[in-house]
Amino acid sequence: MDGGTLQNVRTTVDEDEVFRDFKGRRAGIIKALTTYVAEFFDQCDPEKESLCFYGLPNEEWDVTLPAEEVPPELPEPALGINFARDAMQEKDWLALVAVHSDAWLLAVAHYFGARFGFNRTDSAKKQTKEKSSVSNHSSSNKSKPSTKSVSESTKYSNSAQPKDEEGDEEHGDTLCGACGENYAANEFWICCNVCEIWFHGKCVKITPARAEHVKQYKCPSCSNKKGRP
């Protein structure tokens, strides 16, 4: 199969070359199914062996036997497209060939992308950058008091959630250290950095806006212990 590979699959190939290869093969397939459809139809004789329809990088096409080597150098097109030629209406058969050809074109492009590892370096850099960003965010929030409120979860919540908060069905297990009432999903809560007990914001007179400016929150009980021996 002449011209069937990307310059015999060189060891260094960039995305532009793969795209040019894809465009060339696609142009060849379109040419066979439109401009040279009569010739293409004749070459797909059902009396012949199982044939494959190839689009070539130089915008040409070929109907021939599949590659002899196993596995082949490139993904192979659908085998035996000629057998169904006379069993279907011509337009339906051509549409079926076109669908299989599109799938093959994508398979070849993905093959080159996987083989030459496009964007591996960029992906690794992106992952490193994201990990660094998460690490810095965690460090900046380490000393801040924990707060929670479903209505404002994005703005006020951080990783230091209460130990019993593993699912929505368990939120009710958290009790306010002031009033003893259960956790309610639509209420603002704050955790004491000393005793690690959670409180309704309204019970300890702390609002979400004020909590943003508090580095270390101490509940009233822990604040009163400050002057004791």
HELIX and SHEET records of a PDB file:
HELIX    1   1 GLU A   15  LEU A   33  1                                  19    
HELIX    2   2 VAL A   37  GLN A   43  1                                   7    
HELIX    3   3 ARG A   85  ALA A   87  5                                   3    
HELIX    4   4 GLU A   90  PHE A  116  1                                  27    
HELIX    5   5 ARG A  120  ASN A  141  1                                  22    
HELIX    6   6 VAL A  150  GLU A  152  5                                   3    
HELIX    7   7 SER A  153  TYR A  156  1                                   4    
HELIX    8   8 ASP A  168  ASP A  173  5                                   6    
HELIX    9   9 PRO A  208  ALA A  211  1                                   4    
HELIX   10  10 PRO A  220  ASN A  224  1                                   5    
HELIX   11  11 LYS A  225  GLY A  227  5                                   3    
SHEET    1   A 2 CYS A  52  GLY A  55  0                                        
SHEET    2   A 2 TRP A  61  THR A  64 -1                                        
SHEET    1   B 3 THR A 147  LYS A 148  0                                        
SHEET    2   B 3 TRP A 189  CYS A 191 -1                                        
SHEET    3   B 3 TRP A 198  HIS A 200 -1                                        
END                                                                             
